[in-house]
Amino acid sequence: MRNNKHFRPTKAIIDLNAIKHNVCQLKKHILPNVQIIAVVKANAYGHGDVEVAKAALDAGASMLAVATPEEALHIRTYFPTTEILVLGYSPVSFATCAAKENIILTVYSKEWVEQVKKHALDKPLKLHIKVDSGMNRIGVTNVEEFLALYESISTSEKLIVDGIFTHFATADEEDEYYFQNQVNRFEKFMQVVPKKPRIVHVANTATSLIKDPRLQYDAVRFGISMYGLAPSEFVKSNLPFPLKPAFSLVTELVAIKKIYPGESVGYGATFTVEEPTYIGTLPIGYADGLIRKYSGQDVLIDGQRVPIVGRICMDQCMIALPTEYNLGENVVLIGKQKNEEITIDEWAKKIDSINYEVPCIITSRVPRFYYKNE
Ligand SMILES: *Cc1c(COP(=O)(O)O)cnc(C)c1O
């Protein structure tokens, strides 16, 4: 683990062995010859894009996917030859740079392609056509549009139809009705495509784990479960292999005091004690991503659950302790301590959200430390 300029004890610890475990297990689960696209958008769901990408590639992923041009360029500086796909929108102004940097772009508009053709491209630009089969986010929605787009790309010498893909809205749910509709719609596009491109990919994590293996096509886009988290409760109870969570969040006790009945804690004095209580202070607050809605959430100290009390401040929060502890005592906000564990899923429930959101919103003020044993 690297530590040179970090002094505050609040840190996220990312277990790269867990990332590798999850990718290796997926590799065994999917059909042979199906590639793994490691989805490392949003700084690898808050885990750290470069380190996660390296671990995923070491474990058998062959391609990386991000959401934006900026994320792709960041990855490119560390991985000069790896295939990188931008899943989301890229402006026409990025095309020249993408071609130069060998970054693959998602395309869904013929007008976009016509605009790009007016730009001077020094190298060929690889494109993946996005089909909207029911997500209604981005993508071509009908076959005529699709064929016109395909034709516009394939008649240009500088543009390559490298892939075709779609994205499912309900792959993680038990009810298959909407999902099957999307599958059927996508297949209509595949029936008319003049020439099958290098890679067709439709499977997100949920699809790759619990659906018909034929939907793995040439590659699967492995996101949330690479980080050891299930896409939904339904997938969680139908996992083909156990996942290892990679993200923990730790800090230390930096202040402690005993307060007496009638005394309150924090802004607004919203938490008042009825008995003498030890109140501990942790150097983490909403500017770190511990948003105020987490008030009441347990943390671990000496393997015991204790609650965050009062309003969470920007940089600090307070916990109610059953007894006195020494300053510097280790506190785990997410992860294991002795026989107890607080999961990202528990945090997600606390704020009425999904596990995806939890590590994503831990801000860059919290340094990421990487754990791996060789
Ligand atoms: C984010 C994203 C994924 C990964 O989804 P998971 O549920 O994390 O596997 C796959 N495909 C697209 C298009 C995405 O935007």
Ligand as a Chemical Component Dictionary entry (heavy atoms), coordinates in Angstrom:
data_LIG
# 
_chem_comp.id                   LIG 
_chem_comp.type                 NON-POLYMER 
_chem_comp.pdbx_formal_charge   0 
_chem_comp.three_letter_code    LIG 
# 
loop_
_chem_comp_atom.comp_id 
_chem_comp_atom.atom_id 
_chem_comp_atom.alt_atom_id 
_chem_comp_atom.type_symbol 
_chem_comp_atom.charge 
_chem_comp_atom.model_Cartn_x 
_chem_comp_atom.model_Cartn_y 
_chem_comp_atom.model_Cartn_z 
_chem_comp_atom.pdbx_ordinal 
LIG C1 C1 C 0 -22.676 0.668  -16.641 1  
LIG C2 C2 C 0 -22.976 -0.180 -17.812 2  
LIG C3 C3 C 0 -22.731 -1.558 -17.758 3  
LIG C4 C4 C 0 -22.354 -2.275 -16.497 4  
LIG O1 O1 O 0 -23.517 -2.574 -15.761 5  
LIG P1 P1 P 0 -23.449 -3.560 -14.506 6  
LIG O2 O2 O 0 -24.842 -3.731 -14.084 7  
LIG O3 O3 O 0 -22.605 -2.861 -13.493 8  
LIG O4 O4 O 0 -22.801 -4.792 -15.012 9  
LIG C5 C5 C 0 -22.900 -2.283 -18.918 10 
LIG N1 N1 N 0 -23.302 -1.702 -20.061 11 
LIG C6 C6 C 0 -23.569 -0.386 -20.145 12 
LIG C7 C7 C 0 -24.019 0.193  -21.422 13 
LIG C8 C8 C 0 -23.415 0.420  -19.026 14 
LIG O5 O5 O 0 -23.687 1.717  -19.104 15 
# 
loop_
_chem_comp_bond.comp_id 
_chem_comp_bond.atom_id_1 
_chem_comp_bond.atom_id_2 
_chem_comp_bond.value_order 
_chem_comp_bond.pdbx_ordinal 
LIG C1 C2 SING 1  
LIG C2 C3 SING 2  
LIG C2 C8 DOUB 3  
LIG C3 C4 SING 4  
LIG C3 C5 DOUB 5  
LIG C4 O1 SING 6  
LIG O1 P1 SING 7  
LIG P1 O2 DOUB 8  
LIG P1 O3 SING 9  
LIG P1 O4 SING 10 
LIG C5 N1 SING 11 
LIG N1 C6 DOUB 12 
LIG C6 C7 SING 13 
LIG C6 C8 SING 14 
LIG C8 O5 SING 15 
# 
